[in-house]
């Protein structure tokens, strides 16, 4: 069900779930193994929004620039929403998977927010020439970038081959062993998206007090999304 349909249901009083204040910016942490922190806000917020996206996807960029930025500064900062990024690089995008690697590496040292912004702000440039490192370096102090480079040292090889889309649905990724330790987390996110299933990026899943609603996809404006959140919070 699209978000517009959910909003219509809310306005008619028939919205149903599919089934029964920290800082909005991830804090800096020491380099450590384990899942990188690619979230904003408090996990105890009443609303959780998970977004499956590809950094090379123009619609993902539009959602970030037009909707997520004001949401992070407003409802995430005030503790109403917990925002979680999920990687879903597409086979049709040449540099999307590599961009996800850089974002995960940056998240390892608490620079995810700055790098996500840099990737989307400069998407037209790096998606043409593949020079992702240039914009990651510009998003943080040189000492922090050296730490990110250290994380990326084992990721110098080619990115995993992703299956092509078939009849509008993205096929699963073959299970392979890769030298880059970050690939595990990217592929786990992608496998999670397959189960939804993600059929286009961005796709977002909203949970309110443990109740998950049908996924939405595409670009939704912040005023419309805010209206939906307010309808949840008023229940």
N, CA, C and O of each residue as an XYZ file, in Angstrom:
940
protein
N       0.846     -1.196      0.000
C       0.000      0.000      0.000
C       0.876      1.238      0.000
O       1.791      1.348      0.816
N       0.615      2.152     -0.884
C       1.402      3.370     -0.949
C       1.086      4.263      0.226
O       0.021      4.151      0.834
N       2.027      5.167      0.552
C       1.838      6.057      1.686
C       0.620      6.941      1.492
O      -0.093      7.231      2.453
N       0.369      7.376      0.253
C      -0.801      8.216     -0.020
C      -2.084      7.488      0.379
O      -3.006      8.099      0.920
N      -2.140      6.180      0.111
C      -3.318      5.399      0.467
C      -3.455      5.290      1.985
O      -4.560      5.347      2.524
N      -2.318      5.132      2.666
C      -2.351      5.073      4.127
C      -2.870      6.379      4.697
O      -3.677      6.387      5.627
N      -2.394      7.499      4.124
C      -2.839      8.809      4.585
C      -4.325      8.996      4.348
O      -5.021      9.575      5.183
N      -4.823      8.505      3.204
C      -6.244      8.610      2.916
C      -7.031      7.819      3.947
O      -8.063      8.276      4.440
N      -6.531      6.618      4.273
C      -7.183      5.810      5.283
C      -7.201      6.500      6.626
O      -8.184      6.423      7.364
N      -6.097      7.183      6.945
C      -6.021      7.897      8.218
C      -7.049      9.002      8.282
O      -7.684      9.215      9.315
N      -7.215      9.716      7.154
C      -8.165     10.830      7.145
C      -9.598     10.338      7.283
O     -10.472     11.082      7.727
N      -9.844      9.065      6.899
C     -11.183      8.505      7.007
C     -11.385      7.743      8.312
O     -12.466      7.225      8.593
N     -10.298      7.689      9.111
C     -10.394      7.012     10.389
C     -10.351      5.506     10.295
O     -10.850      4.826     11.192
N      -9.760      4.949      9.219
C      -9.746      3.495      9.054
C      -8.330      2.978      8.888
O      -8.148      1.903      8.317
N      -7.330      3.686      9.355
C      -5.952      3.226      9.200
C      -5.726      2.008     10.065
O      -6.069      2.007     11.247
N      -5.145      0.959      9.478
C      -4.880     -0.277     10.188
C      -3.442     -0.699      9.961
O      -2.914     -0.508      8.865
N      -2.793     -1.269     10.972
C      -1.430     -1.766     10.793
C      -1.433     -3.043      9.983
O      -2.450     -3.729      9.883
N      -0.268     -3.360      9.398
C      -0.147     -4.599      8.647
C      -0.183     -5.792      9.588
O      -0.661     -6.865      9.219
N       0.324     -5.604     10.811
C       0.333     -6.635     11.841
C       0.438     -5.957     13.201
O       0.962     -4.916     13.596
N      -0.463     -7.230     13.934
C      -0.459     -6.722     15.266
C       0.999     -6.443     15.821
O       1.152     -6.002     16.960
N      14.882     11.451     24.051
C      15.422     12.231     23.029
C      16.953     12.286     22.972
O      17.657     13.104     23.564
N      17.403     11.196     22.093
C      18.839     11.238     21.817
C      19.150     12.173     20.664
O      18.246     12.648     19.976
N      20.457     12.441     20.453
C      20.871     13.283     19.345
C      20.464     12.647     18.039
O      20.558     11.427     17.908
N      20.001     13.442     17.033
C      19.624     12.855     15.750
C      20.820     12.376     14.961
O      20.649     11.631     13.996
N      22.021     12.772     15.332
C      23.224     12.391     14.595
C      23.971     11.307     15.359
O      24.202     11.455     16.559
N      24.360     10.203     14.681
C      25.116      9.156     15.361
C      26.378      9.717     16.007
O      27.091     10.515     15.399
N      26.647      9.300     17.231
C      27.824      9.809     17.928
C      29.084      9.124     17.439
O      29.036      8.010     16.917
N      30.223      9.801     17.614
C      31.497      9.224     17.201
C      31.888      8.100     18.155
O      31.745      8.210     19.372
N      32.379      7.029     17.569
C      32.798      5.882     18.360
C      34.159      5.422     17.882
O      34.620      5.818     16.812
N      34.795      4.589     18.677
C      36.089      4.041     18.283
C      35.891      3.015     17.183
O      34.836      2.387     17.093
N      36.916      2.842     16.341
C      36.855      1.839     15.294
C      36.649      0.478     15.954
O      37.397      0.102     16.856
N      35.635     -0.257     15.503
C      35.354     -1.547     16.105
C      34.578     -2.409     15.127
O      33.821     -1.892     14.305
N      34.761     -3.727     15.210
C      33.982     -4.614     14.354
C      32.526     -4.613     14.777
O      32.186     -4.108     15.847
N      31.669     -5.173     13.947
C      30.254     -5.216     14.255
C      29.472     -4.322     13.325
O      30.061     -3.559     12.559
N      28.137     -4.402     13.378
C      27.294     -3.613     12.484
C      27.531     -2.116     12.660
O      27.466     -1.620     13.785
N      27.802     -1.390     11.591
C      27.974      0.064     11.690
C      26.657      0.730     12.085
O      25.580      0.264     11.712
N      26.753      1.823     12.844
C      25.558      2.555     13.248
C      25.134      3.503     12.134
O      25.784      4.521     11.899
N      24.052      3.172     11.452
C      23.548      3.980     10.333
C      22.127      4.431     10.643
O      21.211      4.274      9.836
N      21.973      4.997     11.839
C      20.662      5.440     12.283
C      20.754      6.833     12.881
O      21.836      7.330     13.194
N      19.579      7.451     13.032
C      19.479      8.780     13.624
C      18.436      8.737     14.729
O      17.353      8.179     14.555
N      18.774      9.333     15.864
C      17.799      9.476     16.924
C      17.807      8.334     17.916
O      18.751      7.546     17.972
N      16.743      8.254     18.697
C      16.618      7.285     19.773
C      15.804      6.074     19.340
O      14.729      6.215     18.757
N      16.321      4.887     19.629
C      15.594      3.662     19.275
C      14.316      3.510     20.097
O      13.484      2.658     19.786
N      14.150      4.318     21.136
C      12.937      4.267     21.947
C      11.850      5.222     21.441
O      10.790      5.333     22.056
N      12.107      5.906     20.330
C      11.101      6.810     19.763
C       9.858      6.007     19.377
O       9.980      4.844     18.995
N       8.668      6.600     19.468
C       7.440      5.854     19.158
C       7.336      5.424     17.700
O       6.707      4.411     17.393
N       7.955      6.193     16.794
C       7.897      5.866     15.366
C       9.286      5.452     14.885
O      10.279      6.128     15.155
N       9.335      4.350     14.181
C      10.579      3.895     13.547
C      10.370      3.901     12.041
O       9.383      3.358     11.543
N      11.297      4.514     11.317
C      11.217      4.555      9.858
C      12.498      3.961      9.285
O      13.582      4.509      9.480
N      12.373      2.843      8.579
C      13.500      2.205      7.916
C      13.430      2.502      6.422
O      12.391      2.305      5.791
N      14.535      2.975      5.863
C      14.548      3.353      4.451
C      15.570      2.526      3.695
O      16.763      2.579      3.993
N      15.106      1.767      2.722
C      15.972      0.981      1.847
C      16.307      1.850      0.646
O      15.427      2.244     -0.119
N      17.601      2.144      0.491
C      17.974      3.099     -0.549
C      19.318      2.780     -1.166
O      20.104      1.996     -0.633
N      19.564      3.413     -2.312
C      20.794      3.279     -3.087
C      21.329      4.697     -3.258
O      20.616      5.580     -3.735
N      22.582      4.915     -2.868
C      23.133      6.267     -2.916
C      23.211      6.841     -4.327
O      23.332      8.055     -4.493
N      23.143      5.989     -5.338
C      23.200      6.474     -6.721
C      21.806      6.674     -7.314
O      21.672      7.074     -8.470
N      20.781      6.398     -6.530
C      19.390      6.509     -6.976
C      18.913      7.961     -6.870
O      18.901      8.516     -5.772
N      18.522      8.588     -7.982
C      18.058      9.980     -7.946
C      16.853     10.202     -7.033
O      16.768     11.230     -6.361
N      15.929      9.253     -7.005
C      14.761      9.404     -6.134
C      15.157      9.329     -4.662
O      14.564     10.002     -3.819
N      16.166      8.502     -4.357
C      16.664      8.428     -2.975
C      17.275      9.766     -2.575
O      17.096     10.236     -1.451
N      17.990     10.363     -3.503
C      18.579     11.679     -3.245
C      17.490     12.717     -2.998
O      17.605     13.529     -2.080
N      16.439     12.697     -3.807
C      15.354     13.656     -3.639
C      14.661     13.476     -2.298
O      14.329     14.458     -1.634
N      14.439     12.220     -1.890
C      13.807     11.972     -0.598
C      14.684     12.497      0.531
O      14.190     13.105      1.481
N      15.979     12.260      0.423
C      16.900     12.732      1.462
C      16.912     14.259      1.532
O      16.755     14.837      2.607
N      17.097     14.901      0.397
C      17.236     16.361      0.359
C      15.948     17.076      0.765
O      15.990     18.067      1.494
N      14.806     16.576      0.294
C      13.544     17.292      0.470
C      12.775     16.894      1.728
O      11.999     17.684      2.264
N      12.995     15.662      2.195
C      12.159     15.141      3.280
C      12.959     14.744      4.515
O      12.634     15.160      5.627
N      14.002     13.944      4.326
C      14.708     13.419      5.496
C      15.474     14.488      6.248
O      15.520     14.468      7.478
N      16.078     15.422      5.526
C      16.821     16.490      6.221
C      15.925     17.265      7.183
O      16.266     17.386      8.359
N      14.784     17.797      6.720
C      13.929     18.508      7.681
C      13.360     17.587      8.754
O      13.137     18.024      9.883
N      13.122     16.325      8.421
C      12.601     15.386      9.413
C      13.626     15.133     10.511
O      13.273     15.083     11.689
N      14.900     14.972     10.132
C      15.959     14.740     11.114
C      16.077     15.932     12.063
O      16.252     15.761     13.269
N      15.980     17.125     11.514
C      16.097     18.339     12.331
C      14.867     18.597     13.191
O      14.924     19.373     14.145
N      13.754     17.947     12.854
C      12.493     18.204     13.549
C      12.069     16.986     14.369
O      12.326     16.941     15.572
N      11.434     16.012     13.751
C      10.846     14.903     14.493
C      11.871     13.905     15.017
O      11.613     13.253     16.028
N      13.012     13.762     14.375
C      14.059     12.902     14.919
C      14.704     13.591     16.126
O      14.896     12.976     17.174
N      15.032     14.868     15.963
C      15.675     15.621     17.043
C      14.795     15.722     18.284
O      15.299     15.774     19.405
N      13.484     15.749     18.082
C      12.570     15.877     19.220
C      12.175     14.536     19.814
O      11.362     14.490     20.738
N      12.736     13.433     19.300
C      12.487     12.124     19.877
C      11.229     11.432     19.410
O      10.813     10.437     20.004
N      10.609     11.940     18.348
C       9.372     11.327     17.849
C       9.643     10.204     16.853
O       8.851      9.269     16.735
N      10.769     10.298     16.133
C      11.069      9.328     15.071
C      12.489      8.802     15.199
O      13.424      9.554     15.473
N      12.632      7.521     15.000
C      13.929      6.846     14.922
C      14.130      6.457     13.455
O      13.365      5.657     12.917
N      15.139      7.009     12.818
C      15.371      6.810     11.383
C      16.527      5.848     11.168
O      17.613      6.047     11.712
N      16.300      4.803     10.375
C      17.316      3.785     10.126
C      17.554      3.648      8.626
O      16.617      3.426      7.858
N      18.822      3.782      8.213
C      19.195      3.569      6.812
C      19.444      2.090      6.574
O      20.103      1.427      7.375
N      18.913      1.570      5.464
C      19.182      0.209      5.024
C      19.756      0.273      3.608
O      19.211      0.950      2.736
N      20.852     -0.432      3.393
C      21.481     -0.430      2.068
C      20.739     -1.348      1.104
O      20.453     -2.503      1.418
N      20.435     -0.812     -0.074
C      19.835     -1.629     -1.130
C      20.395     -1.180     -2.478
O      19.658     -0.656     -3.313
N      21.715     -1.387     -2.694
C      22.312     -0.993     -3.975
C      21.719     -1.808     -5.113
O      21.429     -2.995     -4.964
N      21.545     -1.154     -6.246
C      20.916     -1.778     -7.400
C      21.951     -2.210     -8.430
O      23.001     -1.587     -8.580
N      21.630     -3.294     -9.138
C      22.532     -3.793    -10.177
C      22.722     -2.775    -11.298
O      23.757     -2.769    -11.965
N      21.732     -1.919    -11.506
C      21.779     -0.952    -12.610
C      22.665      0.255    -12.319
O      22.923      1.060    -13.213
N      23.133      0.390    -11.079
C      23.968      1.531    -10.702
C      25.413      1.092    -10.500
O      25.707      0.268     -9.635
N      26.290      1.639    -11.288
C      27.685      1.210    -11.331
C      28.429      1.422    -10.025
O      29.254      0.595     -9.638
N      28.141      2.532     -9.339
C      28.911      2.886     -8.147
C      28.113      2.822     -6.848
O      28.631      3.180     -5.790
N      26.863      2.371     -6.912
C      26.021      2.358     -5.724
C      26.542      1.478     -4.603
O      26.478      1.858     -3.434
N      27.059      0.301     -4.949
C      27.560     -0.609     -3.927
C      28.829     -0.049     -3.281
O      29.004     -0.140     -2.066
N      29.713      0.531     -4.102
C      30.941      1.111     -3.562
C      30.618      2.285     -2.636
O      31.269      2.462     -1.606
N      29.623      3.077     -2.998
C      29.196      4.181     -2.136
C      28.697      3.646     -0.793
O      28.956      4.237      0.255
N      27.981      2.526     -0.835
C      27.493      1.915      0.405
C      28.665      1.468      1.281
O      28.610      1.587      2.505
N      29.717      0.959      0.655
C      30.910      0.579      1.418
C      31.500      1.783      2.143
O      31.827      1.697      3.326
N      31.636      2.890      1.446
C      32.199      4.095      2.063
C      31.313      4.590      3.209
O      31.822      5.014      4.247
N      30.002      4.537      3.026
C      29.090      4.981      4.077
C      29.202      4.089      5.302
O      29.177      4.580      6.430
N      29.325      2.784      5.094
C      29.475      1.849      6.208
C      30.803      2.060      6.924
O      30.867      2.000      8.152
N      31.860      2.307      6.157
C      33.171      2.569      6.758
C      33.126      3.836      7.602
O      33.685      3.881      8.698
N      32.464      4.859      7.090
C      32.334      6.110      7.838
C      31.499      5.910      9.095
O      31.776      6.513     10.132
N      30.486      5.070      9.003
C      29.635      4.809     10.164
C      30.422      4.146     11.290
O      30.104      4.320     12.466
N      31.450      3.386     10.921
C      32.271      2.722     11.924
C      32.949      3.720     12.864
O      33.245      3.385     14.011
N      33.196      4.942     12.386
C      33.860      5.934     13.237
C      32.926      7.098     13.584
O      33.381      8.148     14.039
N      31.620      6.908     13.368
C      30.655      7.931     13.748
C      30.507      9.076     12.777
O      30.041     10.151     13.155
N      30.902      8.867     11.509
C      30.801      9.930     10.503
C      29.729      9.636      9.455
O      29.748     10.208      8.365
N      28.794      8.743      9.786
C      27.783      8.362      8.802
C      26.949      9.543      8.321
O      26.737      9.703      7.119
N      26.475     10.373      9.251
C      25.592     11.480      8.881
C      26.266     12.419      7.886
O      25.651     12.838      6.905
N      27.535     12.749      8.142
C      28.252     13.654      7.245
C      28.487     13.034      5.872
O      28.389     13.715      4.851
N      28.796     11.745      5.854
C      29.072     11.086      4.569
C      27.791     10.854      3.789
O      27.782     11.008      2.568
N      26.719     10.490      4.456
C      25.446     10.334      3.743
C      25.068     11.652      3.065
O      24.651     11.659      1.907
N      25.212     12.759      3.782
C      24.908     14.068      3.205
C      25.807     14.361      2.009
O      25.339     14.851      0.981
N      27.096     14.062      2.142
C      28.041     14.328      1.054
C      27.733     13.478     -0.177
O      27.832     13.958     -1.306
N      27.362     12.227      0.041
C      27.057     11.343     -1.088
C      25.833     11.828     -1.859
O      25.837     11.843     -3.090
N      24.798     12.220     -1.144
C      23.596     12.693     -1.832
C      23.801     14.084     -2.437
O      23.356     14.344     -3.555
N      24.467     14.970     -1.711
C      24.700     16.325     -2.231
C      25.505     16.302     -3.523
O      25.280     17.118     -4.417
N      26.442     15.366     -3.618
C      27.359     15.316     -4.768
C      27.085     14.136     -5.696
O      27.940     13.772     -6.503
N      25.917     13.547     -5.588
C      25.580     12.378     -6.405
C      25.786     12.588     -7.901
O      26.323     11.694     -8.556
N      25.383     13.737     -8.483
C      25.572     13.915     -9.933
C      27.035     13.840    -10.361
O      27.328     13.454    -11.493
N      27.963     14.209     -9.461
C      29.387     14.200     -9.808
C      29.985     12.801     -9.705
O      30.512     12.284    -10.690
N      29.911     12.175     -8.522
C      30.582     10.884     -8.347
C      29.898      9.750     -9.089
O      30.538      8.746     -9.400
N      28.605      9.889     -9.380
C      27.932      8.837    -10.142
C      28.361      8.844    -11.606
O      28.072      7.911    -12.356
N      29.057      9.916    -12.003
C      29.580     10.008    -13.367
C      30.993      9.467    -13.470
O      31.310      8.722    -14.398
N      31.854      9.840    -12.512
C      33.263      9.437    -12.613
C      33.706      8.429    -11.555
O      34.833      7.937    -11.620
N      32.856      8.111    -10.591
C      33.201      7.119     -9.576
C      34.139      7.605     -8.486
O      34.593      6.809     -7.664
N      34.437      8.897     -8.465
C      35.371      9.428     -7.467
C      34.637      9.704     -6.153
O      34.449     10.856     -5.761
N      34.233      8.642     -5.493
C      33.493      8.756     -4.231
C      34.397      9.243     -3.115
O      33.986     10.038     -2.269
N      35.624      8.763     -3.120
C      36.574      9.082     -2.060
C      36.767     10.582     -1.887
O      36.928     11.065     -0.766
N      36.751     11.311     -2.977
C      36.944     12.765     -2.937
C      35.922     13.431     -2.031
O      36.268     14.311     -1.242
N      34.671     13.019     -2.137
C      33.600     13.671     -1.384
C      33.517     13.133      0.042
O      33.101     13.851      0.950
N      33.906     11.880      0.244
C      33.981     11.352      1.605
C      35.068     12.099      2.375
O      34.873     12.472      3.532
N      36.211     12.315      1.730
C      37.319     13.032      2.370
C      36.911     14.456      2.742
O      37.315     14.972      3.784
N      36.112     15.083      1.889
C      35.698     16.458      2.150
C      34.629     16.594      3.215
O      34.291     17.706      3.621
N      34.091     15.466      3.673
C      32.991     15.507      4.632
C      33.443     15.439      6.082
O      32.618     15.504      6.994
N      34.773     15.305      6.306
C      35.260     15.125      7.678
C      36.697     15.609      7.803
O      37.360     15.834      6.791
N      37.183     15.771      9.018
C      38.591     16.147      9.218
C      39.523     15.073      8.648
O      39.164     13.898      8.565
N      40.726     15.503      8.260
C      41.693     14.588      7.644
C      42.028     13.404      8.543
O      42.210     12.288      8.056
N      42.111     13.638      9.854
C      42.441     12.540     10.766
C      41.346     11.474     10.776
O      41.637     10.281     10.858
N      40.098     11.903     10.693
C      38.993     10.946     10.647
C      38.965     10.215      9.308
O      38.659      9.024      9.252
N      39.286     10.932      8.231
C      39.288     10.283      6.927
C      40.339      9.175      6.866
O      40.131      8.153      6.212
N      41.453      9.377      7.541
C      42.484      8.334      7.569
C      41.947      7.082      8.260
O      42.297      5.965      7.881
N      41.114      7.265      9.256
C      40.506      6.126      9.935
C      39.542      5.392      9.005
O      39.471      4.163      9.006
N      38.802      6.170      8.212
C      37.889      5.566      7.245
C      38.681      4.798      6.182
O      38.309      3.687      5.803
N      39.758      5.391      5.715
C      40.611      4.713      4.740
C      41.133      3.399      5.301
O      41.238      2.411      4.574
N      41.458      3.379      6.581
C      41.957      2.164      7.228
C      40.907      1.063      7.172
O      41.219     -0.095      6.895
N      39.655      1.440      7.438
C      38.556      0.474      7.376
C      38.392     -0.053      5.950
O      38.067     -1.223      5.748
N      38.621      0.822      4.958
C      38.405      0.469      3.559
C      39.583     -0.284      2.935
O      39.493     -0.710      1.784
N      40.671     -0.454      3.664
C      41.854     -1.085      3.085
C      41.578     -2.478      2.530
O      42.136     -2.861      1.502
N      40.729     -3.224      3.200
C      40.424     -4.581      2.750
C      39.299     -4.626      1.716
O      38.858     -5.702      1.313
N      38.838     -3.444      1.290
C      37.721     -3.375      0.344
C      38.166     -2.891     -1.029
O      37.384     -2.306     -1.778
N      39.422     -3.140     -1.347
C      39.963     -2.639     -2.606
C      39.510     -3.463     -3.807
O      39.616     -3.001     -4.943
N      39.015     -4.662     -3.579
C      38.605     -5.525     -4.678
C      37.292     -5.089     -5.286
O      36.684     -4.123     -4.826
N      36.847     -5.791     -6.317
C      35.585     -5.449     -6.980
C      34.397     -5.670     -6.061
O      34.459     -6.489     -5.144
N      33.337     -4.957     -6.300
C      32.122     -5.141     -5.508
C      31.415     -6.410     -5.987
O      31.608     -6.834     -7.126
N      30.600     -7.016     -5.124
C      29.888     -8.243     -5.511
C      28.958     -7.993     -6.694
O      28.391     -6.910     -6.843
N      28.816     -9.008     -7.523
C      27.890     -8.905     -8.658
C      26.470     -9.046     -8.133
O      26.151    -10.015     -7.445
N      25.620     -8.081     -8.457
C      24.225     -8.126     -8.037
C      23.380     -8.669     -9.177
O      23.635     -8.381    -10.346
N      22.382     -9.447     -8.831
C      21.468     -9.960     -9.846
C      20.692     -8.802    -10.452
O      20.452     -7.796     -9.783
N      20.303     -8.934    -11.697
C      19.525     -7.903    -12.386
C      18.065     -7.963    -11.943
O      17.603     -8.963    -11.395
N      17.363     -6.881    -12.193
C      15.938     -6.854    -11.878
C      15.197     -7.753    -12.853
O      15.584     -7.872    -14.015
N      14.142     -8.378    -12.384
C      13.341     -9.250    -13.245
C      11.874     -8.922    -13.029
O      11.355     -9.077    -11.924
N      11.216     -8.474    -14.068
C       9.808     -8.122    -14.019
C       9.505     -7.145    -12.884
O       8.502     -7.265    -12.180
N      10.409     -6.175    -12.731
C      10.187     -5.142    -11.732
C      10.569     -5.540    -10.325
O      10.434     -4.738     -9.401
N      11.046     -6.760    -10.140
C      11.405     -7.209     -8.793
C      12.897     -7.517     -8.751
O      13.431     -8.138     -9.671
N      13.564     -7.090     -7.699
C      14.989     -7.313     -7.579
C      15.250     -8.715     -7.044
O      14.717     -9.106     -6.005
N      16.072     -9.461     -7.762
C      16.393    -10.826     -7.391
C      17.432    -10.840     -6.275
O      18.093     -9.833     -6.022
N      17.570    -11.960     -5.624
C      18.479    -12.049     -4.476
C      19.937    -12.043     -4.913
O      20.264    -12.327     -6.066
N      20.806    -11.711     -3.957
C      22.245    -11.686     -4.208
C      22.808    -13.059     -3.886
O      22.462    -13.649     -2.862
N      23.667    -13.568     -4.748
C      24.307    -14.853     -4.481
C      25.138    -14.752     -3.209
O      25.796    -13.739     -2.973
N      25.111    -15.786     -2.399
C      25.881    -15.782     -1.157
C      27.336    -16.101     -1.495
O      27.648    -17.198     -1.959
N      28.201    -15.153     -1.264
C      29.609    -15.324     -1.564
C      30.439    -14.797     -0.393
O      29.936    -14.064      0.459
N      31.699    -15.177     -0.365
C      32.609    -14.668      0.655
C      33.466    -13.576      0.032
O      34.103    -13.806     -0.996
N      33.493    -12.401      0.631
C      34.239    -11.270      0.098
C      35.269    -10.811      1.115
O      35.070    -10.944      2.323
N      36.354    -10.279      0.621
C      37.414     -9.798      1.508
C      36.946     -8.605      2.324
O      37.370     -8.427      3.466
N      36.079     -7.789      1.748
C      35.614     -6.590      2.444
C      34.640     -6.962      3.559
O      33.575     -7.507      3.272
N      34.967     -6.689      4.813
C      34.081     -7.067      5.923
C      32.773     -6.280      5.936
O      31.811     -6.694      6.582
N      32.728     -5.151      5.233
C      31.520     -4.331      5.210
C      30.436     -4.942      4.328
O      29.253     -4.649      4.499
N      30.840     -5.791      3.385
C      29.867     -6.383      2.458
C      28.816     -7.198      3.194
O      27.664     -7.269      2.766
N      29.210     -7.806      4.293
C      28.270     -8.616      5.070
C      27.046     -7.800      5.467
O      25.914     -8.270      5.351
N      27.278     -6.576      5.935
C      26.184     -5.751      6.429
C      25.342     -5.185      5.283
O      24.125     -5.047      5.406
N      25.997     -4.862      4.178
C      25.260     -4.387      2.998
C      24.351     -5.492      2.476
O      23.182     -5.258      2.169
N      24.904     -6.702      2.378
C      24.128     -7.820      1.857
C      23.019     -8.255      2.805
O      21.967     -8.717      2.363
N      23.251     -8.108      4.109
C      22.197     -8.420      5.081
C      21.024     -7.460      4.921
O      19.867     -7.876      4.971
N      21.319     -6.175      4.728
C      20.259     -5.194      4.491
C      19.492     -5.526      3.216
O      18.263     -5.471      3.175
N      20.247     -5.871      2.183
C      19.618     -6.159      0.894
C      18.729     -7.403      0.990
O      17.634     -7.433      0.428
N      19.204     -8.424      1.702
C      18.408     -9.634      1.899
C      17.132     -9.313      2.685
O      16.069     -9.870      2.410
N      17.249     -8.413      3.660
C      16.085     -7.976      4.422
C      15.080     -7.291      3.503
O      13.871     -7.487      3.622
N      15.610     -6.476      2.575
C      14.737     -5.791      1.632
C      14.019     -6.748      0.701
O      12.874     -6.502      0.321
N      14.682     -7.842      0.327
C      14.069     -8.821     -0.558
C      12.797     -9.418      0.050
O      11.853     -9.760     -0.662
N      12.791     -9.536      1.376
C      11.658    -10.163      2.044
C      10.424     -9.258      2.091
O       9.317     -9.732      2.347
N      10.613     -7.946      1.843
C       9.478     -7.016      1.984
C       8.399     -7.240      0.910
O       7.243     -7.361      1.317
N       8.629     -7.308     -0.391
C       9.914     -7.120     -1.064
C      10.089     -5.676     -1.538
O       9.113     -4.996     -1.856
N      11.332     -5.219     -1.582
C      11.648     -3.920     -2.165
C      11.576     -4.071     -3.680
O      12.267     -4.912     -4.255
N      10.748     -3.264     -4.325
C      10.605     -3.316     -5.772
C      11.071     -2.032     -6.436
O      11.124     -1.943     -7.662
N      11.403     -1.047     -5.630
C      11.930      0.227     -6.126
C      12.598      0.924     -4.964
O      12.251      0.700     -3.804
N      13.564      1.774     -5.284
C      14.186      2.568     -4.219
C      13.813      4.027     -4.421
O      13.729      4.490     -5.559
N      13.586      4.759     -3.336
C      13.596      4.297     -1.953
C      12.298      3.582     -1.581
O      11.229      3.905     -2.099
N      12.403      2.622     -0.690
C      11.242      1.977     -0.069
C      11.369      2.181      1.427
O      12.453      2.010      1.985
N      10.278      2.545      2.086
C      10.337      2.819      3.522
C       9.277      2.024      4.257
O       8.154      1.844      3.784
N       9.671      1.556      5.430
C       8.788      0.788      6.299
C       8.650      1.543      7.611
O       9.646      1.877      8.254
N       7.421      1.808      8.001
C       7.148      2.590      9.204
C       6.515      1.699     10.265
O       5.567      0.962      9.995
N       7.058      1.780     11.476
C       6.532      1.020     12.603
C       6.155      2.004     13.701
O       6.940      2.887     14.047
N       4.956      1.851     14.247
C       4.509      2.724     15.335
C       4.187      1.869     16.553
O       3.261      1.059     16.527
N       4.948      2.053     17.604
C       4.765      1.306     18.850
C       4.685     -0.194     18.588
O       3.832     -0.886     19.143
N       5.584     -0.688     17.736
C       5.667     -2.113     17.464
C       4.765     -2.624     16.363
O       4.866     -3.790     15.980
N       3.882     -1.781     15.839
C       2.974     -2.197     14.774
C       3.504     -1.692     13.433
O       3.663     -0.489     13.222
N       3.772     -2.632     12.539
C       4.374     -2.301     11.256
C       3.293     -2.055     10.207
O       2.329     -2.813     10.101
N       3.469     -0.984      9.436
C       2.525     -0.627      8.387
C       3.055     -1.048      7.017
O       4.262     -1.234      6.858
N       2.181     -1.200      6.033
C       2.622     -1.600      4.689
C       3.662     -0.631      4.148
O       3.571      0.570      4.401
N       4.654     -1.130      3.407
C       5.727     -0.258      2.902
C       5.238      0.747      1.875
O       4.259      0.517      1.166
N       5.943      1.863      1.815
C       5.704      2.860      0.787
C       6.966      3.015     -0.043
O       8.032      2.548      0.359
N       6.863      3.657     -1.182
C       8.046      3.847     -2.015
C       7.948      5.164     -2.771
O       6.873      5.748     -2.912
N       9.106      5.614     -3.253
C       9.154      6.864     -3.992
C       9.356      8.059     -3.081
O       9.647      7.910     -1.894
N       9.200      9.240     -3.644
C       9.441     10.483     -2.910
C       8.137     10.995     -2.318
O       7.152     11.170     -3.035
N       8.129     11.234     -1.023
C       6.994     11.838     -0.338
C       7.505     13.105      0.326
O       8.595     13.104      0.898
N       6.741     14.180      0.262
C       7.186     15.445      0.838
C       7.141     15.399      2.357
O       6.396     14.611      2.939
N       7.939     16.246      2.995
C       7.939     16.289      4.444
C       6.589     16.713      5.008
O       6.158     16.111      5.991
N       5.890     17.704      4.458
C       4.580     18.043      5.019
C       3.595     16.869      5.001
O       2.830     16.691      5.948
N       3.610     16.070      3.929
C       2.710     14.920      3.846
C       3.128     13.846      4.844
O       2.287     13.272      5.535
N       4.438     13.573      4.917
C       4.912     12.568      5.853
C       4.661     13.007      7.290
O       4.285     12.193      8.134
N       4.864     14.272      7.565
C       4.612     14.819      8.901
C       3.139     14.644      9.271
O       2.819     14.321     10.415
N       2.249     14.855      8.312
C       0.815     14.679      8.548
C       0.521     13.227      8.950
O      -0.273     12.966      9.853
N       1.176     12.300      8.262
C       0.996     10.885      8.587
C       1.526     10.568      9.985
O       0.877      9.865     10.760
N       2.706     11.091     10.297
C       3.269     10.865     11.627
C       2.362     11.443     12.710
O       2.148     10.818     13.748
N       1.841     12.621     12.465
C       0.961     13.256     13.453
C      -0.289     12.419     13.667
O      -0.798     12.338     14.785
N      -0.795     11.785     12.591
C      -1.986     10.942     12.732
C      -1.667      9.724     13.604
O      -2.520      9.254     14.358
N      -0.435      9.218     13.498
C      -0.041      8.094     14.359
C       0.097      8.543     15.812
O      -0.406      7.896     16.731
N       0.789      9.665     15.994
C       1.066     10.137     17.339
C      -0.186     10.576     18.093
O      -0.182     10.646     19.322
N      -1.249     10.869     17.361
C      -2.487     11.312     18.004
C      -3.381     10.151     18.431
O      -4.406     10.360     19.080
N      -2.996      8.936     18.070
C      -3.816      7.763     18.411
C      -3.764      7.470     19.916
O      -4.393      6.520     20.382
